Amino acid sequence: MNLHALRFFSKVAETGSVTLASEMLRVSQPAVTAQIKRLEQELGIRLWSPQGRGVALTDAGRMLATEAQRLFDLERSIEERLEGIRAGTEGSLHISATYLPANFLLPRLVAEYKKQHPAVELEWTTTNSARALELLLHYKADVAIVGGIREEHPLLDKTALLEDDMCFVVHPGHPLAGKDVPLAEMLREPFIYREEGSFSREQLLALCSVRGLPAPAVGLRMNGLHETLRVVMEGYGTALLSALEIESYITAGRLAKVHVRDAKLGNPISVFTRKEPLPPAARRFYEAVIRSSKG
C-alpha cells in the first residue's frame, strides 16, 4: 500500500475537504485527488466521492480512514519515543555496583534520577567488583560503580568519585573507644573477619604485612556487613569498616572509632564505563553521578 497516498486520503477524510487537506499538506488540489485515485486503483475499491464542497466516504473509505489514523498516530508515537531515547529521557539503563556504593551512594542518586526520568527503565545489580566489571564488559550494564579498585582497566574508562576512609570501630563502652593507640595495641583485640576476598579483610591483612605485625586473632568470621555491625554493637570485638558504613551508627552513639596511629587506609570508589560513547540515558546518569561527587 502506498503510504504517501494513504496519508493524503487520511487528511481528506479528517478534514472532509480536498481543499482543506491540500492547504494543510501544502500541495495542490489536483495532486491530492490524483494520489487518492491511484490508491483506489491499487486497492481495487472506491473510497470516496465528491459531495458538494466536501467528500463522502464509502464504507471501505470510513474503515480505511479509521485504521489509517491509528497507523499515523502510532507513527507519531514512535517518533516521540525515539526523540525521548535520543534525548535520554526514555530508554533503558542498567547499573552494576558493589555493596558499598550500592547501599550508601546509589539509593539517593537513583531516586533523583528516576524522579527526573520516570520513563527510563532502570535495572540495578549489586554484586562483587569482578562481576560488576564483567557485566559492563559484556554489555549487560551501562555503568559500573565499584569500590576497592585502584588500578586502571585496559578496556574501561575509570573516573574516581571519592576516597572513603577505613576505620577501626568498637562498642562505645570498650576501653579503646575514642582513644589514640598504636597499631600493635589495636591488633591485640579479637577481630571480626569478613569473608575471604572482602576489601576490608584484604586491607587489614595488607596493613599487618606492611607493618611487619602478625594478623590479629580471629574473634569471629562473618559473611555480611550488618551481622558484623550487630556483633560489635553488642560489645564483642572490633572491626575494620568503611566510614560510609558506620557513619550513622557513630552519630547515634552505637559504635565508637579507635584512632590508630600509622594506619591511614582508604577505600576508593570509582565509576567505570566502556571506552565508547554512552547511550543517552546512561550518559545522563553518569553526569549526575559525577556532579554528586563534586558537590
Secondary structure, 3 states (H helix, E strand, C coil): CCHHHHHHHHHHHHHCCHHHHHHHHCCCHHHHHHHHHHHHHHHCCCCEEEECCEEEECHHHHHHHHHHHHHHHHHHHHHHHHHHHHHCCCEEEEEEECHHHHHHCHHHHHHHHHHHCCCEEEEEEECCHHHHHHHHHCCCCCEEEEECCCCCCCCEEEEEEEEEEEEEEECCCCCCCCCEECHHHHCCCCEEECCCCCHHHHHHHHHHHHHCCCCCCEEEECCCHHHHHHHHHCCCCEEEEEHHHHHHHHHCCCCEEEEECCCCCEEEEEEEEECCCCCHHHHHHHHHHHHHHHC
